[in-house]
């Protein structure tokens, strides 16, 4: 595994380039930006607004998914 990464034979599927991605980078960035000012019921409201799961919103908010967008913010 390390060999193919070092030699550039491992595709780098990050964010929306991942074939299994269900949202775009713009949506993920918007979710992250909206979660910066917390209030009660926010996660559920944002999840409904973008038609994603509450779990996805929470993971973006905590920096557990879409890290490359969060670190550049």
Phi, psi and omega in degrees: 000313181297325181299313183290331176290315181296326182267003175078022180262002179259118178295143182255092180266102182236133177067228185289345178282348176290129182300339181264004182294138181251355178221161180272167179294329179295319179294315180299318179294320178296319178298314180299316180297320181288337181272002179289334177249094187285146171205160184296133179083005184296315185299314180298318181296315180293320179300318178293320181299318183260004178057048176231171181283156176297326178299318179296318179297316180297318180294323176293317181300319181278350181082022180270345174221155183059039183300326182296332176281321183291320181290337179269355181282000000 
